[in-house]
Amino acid sequence: MKKAWTLLLAGMLMLTACSSNSSNQEGSSNAGGTDSGSATKEISIWAWDPSFNIAALEIAKTAYADDNPDAKVNVIEYAQNDIIQKLNTGLNSGTTKGLPNIVLIEDYRAQSFLQAYPDMFVDLSSNINAGDFADYKIGPTSHDGKQYGVPFDSGVTGLYVRTDYLEQAGYSVEDLQDITWNEYIEIGKAVKEKTGKNMISLDPNDLGILRMMVQSAGSWVLKEDGTTPNLADNAALKEAFEVYKAMMENNIVRMHSDWSQFVAGFNSGEVASVPTGNWITPSIKAEASQAGQWAIAPLPVLANQPDSVHASNLGGSSWYVLNVPGSETAADFLAKTFGSDVEMYQKLLTDIGALGTLKEAAAGTAYEKSDEFFGGQNIVADFAKWTEQIPNVNYGMHTYAIEDILIVEMQNYLNGKDLDKALADAQAQAEAQLK
């Protein structure tokens, strides 16, 4: 009897140990926690940029903790390229080990994950109302009729311009309110003649300005299916190429090769305008001596594209929940913070300058303040207005791969290659490369 009892006790201990090991293995299979029982609800989030995205998460954590004190949110900072690599490695392996509950993904890259791994992302259609966000953000963050992303920051663009240089050339910021890129070039020529300053700074290895132009016309380098290259017969892209070359030929371009040179161009006063995303505002304001000498006008349009609007996007990112234990808490966190918290968005704007894409937030008090650096202009209200006008396009799976091809063909075109031939060759190469 004693022997039997000993064997029974040993068996119970082994069963308990196995059960414990099984639970530990499941808990370590991802960077998040569990939603079960009375255990602490713990989730992890991957993001980049400590002064912007990470800072936004810290504000969201505080807001969520008010009503969810039992939740633990771990914010983990990685460089964006590292996040892309880690996600690809983890998702390709077929295991969730080491993956976070929430991840920040740039809008240009989102479809490459959603289309390749739809089962690994949580459908958030029942957690947020997609209609509450800027329309242009829904294309990149949804797939197959399901809303996977919680839209975050706006990459809405504007034309930052030195008003003192404009005045020396006989213009005012009012003259930039409704212009084409061709008219922008003519103004740039006058500015260069009167001040000696170049109108714009461009990096030959970054065609972000073409992305702005093409999206403002409601087009993209991929067709609406998000996979088929749209280059050879893309009228907006062709005109954008022509505008780019005209800028070069009219000698209004200062060339740069990296971010520091880009910023140095306008901080030093060598560049008269900066057409780009609103995220450049802190960098422009970093040169305090230029306060009162800047304004922001709507983006110029392509002259021959009837659907062009004076608004576009450059950059921007959104939040996604991975299908790992803890997903319910993760979805709840996003729904109650970035998905709906209007007051939180006021703090995001005030504290870190993050312009969100939640429509209702634009009615908040933080969006009503003028900015003396920009001559008292209410730049936030202007950006919010332009955000609503950005055309909704499908960035698809291959935006950056196609841009690498276009960079080469742009140089060929600048060196004399026929434009139709350059775009046809780009189309053929993209079709072959992206099969």
C-alpha positions in Angstrom: 0.0 0.0 0.0 2.8 2.3 0.9 4.5 1.5 -2.4 1.3 2.2 -4.4 0.8 5.5 -2.6 4.4 6.5 -3.4 3.9 5.7 -7.1 0.7 7.7 -7.2 2.3 10.7 -5.5 5.2 10.5 -8.0 2.8 10.4 -10.9 0.9 13.4 -9.6 4.1 15.4 -9.2 5.2 14.5 -12.7 1.8 15.5 -14.1 2.0 18.8 -12.3 5.5 19.4 -13.6 4.5 18.6 -17.2 1.5 20.9 -16.9 3.7 23.7 -15.5 6.3 23.2 -18.3 3.6 23.3 -20.9 2.2 26.6 -19.5 5.7 28.1 -19.4 6.4 27.2 -23.0 3.2 28.7 -24.2 3.9 31.9 -22.3 7.4 32.2 -23.8 6.2 31.6 -27.3 5.6 35.3 -27.8 6.5 38.6 -26.2 3.0 39.2 -24.9 1.1 37.8 -22.0 -2.2 36.1 -21.5 -5.8 37.2 -21.1 -6.8 34.2 -19.0 -7.9 34.0 -15.3 -6.8 36.6 -12.8 -3.3 36.9 -14.2 -2.0 40.3 -15.1 -2.9 41.3 -18.6 0.5 41.9 -20.2 1.2 42.9 -23.8 4.3 44.1 -25.7 4.6 46.6 -28.5 7.3 47.2 -31.1 7.9 50.6 -32.5 10.7 53.0 -33.6 11.6 56.6 -33.0 11.8 57.5 -29.3 10.8 61.1 -29.7 7.7 60.4 -31.7 6.2 56.9 -31.9 7.6 55.7 -28.6 6.6 58.9 -26.9 3.1 58.5 -28.3 2.9 55.0 -26.8 3.9 56.3 -23.4 1.1 58.8 -23.5 -1.3 56.0 -24.6 -0.1 53.7 -21.8 -1.0 56.4 -19.3 -4.4 57.0 -20.8 -5.2 53.3 -20.9 -4.0 52.7 -17.3 -6.7 55.0 -15.9 -9.4 52.4 -16.5 -7.2 49.3 -16.9 -4.8 49.4 -13.9 -4.3 45.6 -14.2 -2.9 45.8 -17.7 0.9 45.9 -18.2 2.1 47.4 -21.5 5.7 46.8 -22.5 7.1 49.2 -25.1 10.1 47.9 -27.0 12.1 50.2 -29.3 13.7 48.9 -32.5 14.8 50.6 -35.6 12.2 50.4 -38.3 14.4 48.2 -40.5 15.0 45.8 -37.6 11.3 45.5 -37.0 10.7 44.6 -40.7 13.5 42.0 -40.5 12.3 40.5 -37.3 8.7 40.3 -38.5 9.7 38.7 -41.7 11.8 36.2 -39.9 9.2 35.3 -37.4 6.3 35.1 -39.8 8.3 33.1 -42.4 9.2 30.6 -39.7 5.6 29.8 -38.9 6.1 30.3 -35.2 4.9 33.2 -33.0 7.9 32.9 -30.6 9.4 36.3 -29.9 6.7 38.3 -31.7 5.0 41.2 -30.0 1.3 41.7 -29.5 1.2 45.0 -31.3 3.6 46.3 -34.0 3.9 49.6 -35.8 4.2 49.3 -39.6 4.8 52.0 -42.2 1.8 52.4 -44.5 3.9 51.8 -47.6 4.9 48.4 -46.3 1.7 47.2 -44.6 0.2 45.3 -47.6 3.3 43.2 -48.0 2.5 41.7 -44.6 -1.3 41.7 -44.7 -1.4 39.9 -48.1 1.3 37.5 -47.3 0.3 36.6 -43.7 -3.4 37.5 -43.3 -4.0 34.8 -40.6 -1.2 36.3 -38.5 -3.0 39.6 -38.0 -6.1 40.2 -36.0 -9.2 41.6 -37.8 -10.0 44.8 -35.9 -13.2 45.5 -37.8 -15.3 45.1 -34.7 -12.9 47.1 -32.5 -12.7 50.3 -34.4 -14.8 52.1 -37.0 -12.7 52.6 -40.1 -15.0 55.5 -41.1 -13.7 57.5 -38.1 -10.3 57.9 -39.8 -9.0 59.8 -42.8 -10.2 57.9 -45.9 -6.7 57.6 -47.4 -5.5 55.6 -44.5 -8.0 52.8 -45.0 -6.5 51.5 -48.2 -3.1 50.6 -46.7 -4.5 49.3 -43.4 -7.3 47.0 -44.8 -7.3 43.8 -46.9 -10.0 41.6 -48.4 -12.8 43.7 -46.7 -11.3 43.5 -43.3 -9.8 46.3 -41.2 -6.5 45.1 -39.8 -4.7 48.4 -38.8 -5.5 51.2 -36.5 -4.5 54.3 -38.5 -2.0 56.5 -36.6 -0.1 59.5 -37.8 -0.7 61.6 -40.9 1.9 62.1 -43.5 -0.1 64.9 -45.0 2.1 67.1 -47.1 2.4 70.9 -47.4 4.6 73.4 -49.2 6.9 75.0 -46.5 8.2 78.2 -47.9 10.4 81.2 -46.9 8.1 84.2 -47.1 11.1 86.7 -47.1 12.6 85.0 -50.2 9.2 85.1 -51.9 8.8 88.8 -51.1 12.3 89.6 -52.6 11.2 87.8 -55.8 7.9 89.8 -55.9 5.6 87.1 -54.6 3.6 86.4 -51.4 2.4 83.2 -49.8 -1.1 84.0 -51.3 0.4 83.5 -54.7 1.1 79.9 -53.8 -2.5 78.9 -52.7 -3.7 77.3 -55.9 -0.7 76.6 -58.2 0.6 73.8 -60.5 4.1 72.4 -60.3 4.9 74.3 -63.5 4.0 77.5 -61.8 6.0 76.5 -58.8 9.0 76.2 -61.1 8.5 79.7 -62.6 8.3 81.1 -59.1 11.5 79.2 -58.2 13.3 80.7 -61.1 12.4 84.2 -59.9 13.5 83.4 -56.4 16.8 82.0 -57.7 17.3 85.2 -59.8 16.6 87.6 -57.0 18.0 85.8 -54.0 20.5 83.3 -55.3 18.7 80.6 -53.3 17.5 77.3 -54.8 13.8 76.6 -54.6 14.1 72.9 -53.5 16.5 70.3 -52.3 16.3 66.8 -53.8 18.1 63.5 -53.2 18.5 61.5 -56.5 18.2 58.3 -54.6 14.8 59.2 -53.0 11.8 59.8 -55.2 9.5 60.8 -52.4 8.5 63.9 -54.3 7.2 61.7 -57.1 5.1 59.7 -54.7 3.6 63.0 -53.5 2.8 64.1 -57.0 1.3 60.8 -58.2 -0.9 60.3 -55.1 -2.2 63.8 -55.3 -3.5 62.8 -58.8 -5.2 59.7 -57.3 -2.7 57.4 -58.9 0.1 55.1 -57.7 3.0 53.0 -59.2 0.8 49.9 -58.7 -2.6 49.3 -60.0 -5.6 49.0 -57.7 -4.9 45.3 -57.1 -1.8 46.4 -55.3 0.5 43.9 -57.1 0.5 44.9 -60.8 3.1 47.6 -61.8 1.5 50.7 -63.2 4.4 52.6 -64.9 4.3 52.5 -68.7 0.8 54.0 -69.1 0.7 56.0 -65.9 -0.1 59.6 -67.1 0.5 61.1 -63.6 3.8 59.3 -63.2 4.9 60.5 -66.7 4.0 64.1 -65.9 5.8 63.8 -62.5 9.0 62.7 -64.3 8.6 65.7 -66.6 8.2 68.1 -63.7 11.3 66.6 -62.0 13.4 67.1 -65.1 12.1 70.7 -65.5 13.2 71.5 -62.0 16.7 70.2 -62.9 16.9 72.0 -66.2 15.8 75.3 -64.7 18.5 75.2 -62.1 16.4 75.6 -59.0 17.5 72.4 -57.3 20.0 71.9 -54.5 21.2 68.3 -54.3 21.6 66.4 -51.1 22.5 62.8 -50.3 21.3 62.2 -46.8 19.0 63.5 -44.0 21.5 65.7 -42.4 22.3 67.5 -45.6 18.6 67.8 -46.3 17.9 69.5 -43.0 21.0 71.7 -43.3 19.8 73.0 -46.6 16.8 74.8 -45.1 18.2 75.5 -41.6 21.1 77.3 -43.2 18.8 79.4 -45.4 20.1 77.9 -48.7 16.7 76.5 -49.8 13.6 78.6 -50.3 10.9 75.9 -50.0 10.4 72.3 -48.7 7.4 70.3 -50.2 7.1 67.3 -47.8 5.2 65.7 -45.0 4.1 67.6 -41.9 6.6 65.6 -39.8 9.3 68.0 -41.0 7.8 70.9 -38.9 10.1 70.3 -35.8 13.2 70.2 -38.0 12.3 73.5 -39.6 11.4 75.1 -36.3 14.8 73.9 -34.9 16.4 77.0 -36.4 14.8 79.5 -34.1 16.4 82.5 -35.8 14.0 82.0 -38.8 10.8 82.4 -36.8 8.3 84.4 -38.7 10.0 83.8 -42.0 8.1 80.6 -42.9 4.6 79.8 -44.0 3.0 76.6 -45.3 0.9 76.5 -48.5 -1.1 73.7 -50.1 0.9 71.3 -52.3 1.0 72.2 -56.0 -0.8 70.0 -58.5 0.1 68.3 -61.7 -1.2 70.6 -64.4 -2.6 68.0 -66.8 -4.2 65.6 -64.3 -7.9 66.5 -63.9 -8.2 64.6 -60.7 -5.2 66.3 -59.0 -5.8 67.9 -55.6 -3.7 70.2 -53.5 -3.1 67.5 -50.9 -1.0 64.3 -50.7 0.8 62.1 -48.3 4.4 61.1 -47.6 5.1 58.5 -44.9 2.8 57.7 -42.0 2.3 54.4 -40.1 -0.4 52.4 -38.3 -0.8 49.9 -35.5 -1.4 46.1 -36.0 -2.3 43.3 -33.6 -0.6 40.0 -34.1 -2.5 36.7 -33.7 -0.7 35.6 -30.5 -1.8 35.1 -26.9 -2.8 38.5 -25.5 -4.5 39.6 -28.7 -7.7 40.5 -26.9 -6.0 42.9 -24.5 -3.9 44.3 -27.4 -7.0 45.0 -29.5 -8.7 46.6 -26.5 -5.7 48.8 -25.8 -5.7 50.1 -29.4 -9.5 50.5 -29.5 -9.5 52.7 -26.4 -6.5 54.8 -27.2 -5.4 55.4 -30.8 -8.8 54.1 -32.0 -11.0 56.6 -30.2 -9.5 58.7 -27.5 -10.0 62.3 -28.7 -8.4 63.9 -25.6 -5.4 61.7 -25.9 -4.9 63.0 -29.5 -4.9 66.5 -28.1 -2.0 65.6 -25.8 -0.2 63.8 -28.6 -0.3 67.0 -30.7 0.6 69.3 -27.9 3.4 67.2 -26.4 5.1 65.6 -29.4 3.5 67.2 -32.4 1.9 64.0 -33.6 -0.9 64.8 -36.0 -3.3 61.8 -36.0 -5.8 60.8 -38.5 -8.8 60.3 -36.2 -11.3 62.7 -37.7 -13.0 63.7 -34.5 -9.7 64.7 -32.9 -9.4 67.6 -35.4 -12.2 69.4 -33.6 -10.2 69.5 -30.3 -8.7 72.6 -28.8 -5.1 71.6 -29.6 -6.0 71.9 -33.3 -7.1 75.6 -32.9 -3.7 77.1 -31.9 -1.8 79.3 -34.2 2.0 79.0 -34.6 4.0 82.2 -34.3 7.0 80.6 -36.0 4.9 80.4 -39.1 3.6 84.0 -38.8 0.6 83.1 -36.7 -0.7 80.6 -39.2 -2.9 77.8 -37.8 -0.8 75.1 -39.5 -2.5 72.2 -37.6 -5.9 73.2 -38.8 -4.6 73.5 -42.4 -3.0 70.1 -42.2 -6.2 68.6 -40.8 -8.1 70.1 -43.7 -5.7 68.8 -46.3 -5.7 65.3 -44.6 -9.3 65.0 -45.5 -8.6 65.7 -49.2 -5.8 63.1 -49.7 -6.7 60.6 -52.4 -7.1 57.0 -51.2 -4.7 54.7 -53.2 -3.5 51.2 -52.7 0.2 51.3 -51.9 0.3 47.6 -52.5 3.2 45.2 -51.8 6.1 46.6 -53.8 6.3 50.4 -53.5 10.0 50.5 -52.5 11.0 47.8 -54.9 9.5 49.7 -57.8 11.0 53.0 -56.6 14.5 51.4 -56.8 13.8 50.7 -60.5 12.4 54.2 -61.1 15.5 55.8 -59.5 17.7 54.2 -62.2 15.3 55.1 -65.1 15.0 58.7 -63.8 18.7 59.1 -64.2 18.6 57.6 -67.6 15.8 60.0 -68.5 17.8 63.0 -67.2 20.7 61.8 -69.3 18.7 61.9 -72.5 16.7 58.6 -72.7 13.2 58.9 -74.2 10.6 59.1 -71.4 8.2 56.6 -72.8 11.1 54.2 -73.3 12.3 54.7 -69.8 8.9 54.0 -68.3 8.3 51.0 -70.6 11.7 49.6 -69.5 10.8 50.2 -65.9 7.5 48.4 -66.4 9.1 45.4 -68.0 11.8 45.2 -65.3 9.2 45.5 -62.5 7.0 42.8 -64.1 10.0 40.4 -64.3 11.3 41.2 -60.8 8.0 41.0 -59.0 6.6 37.8 -60.4 
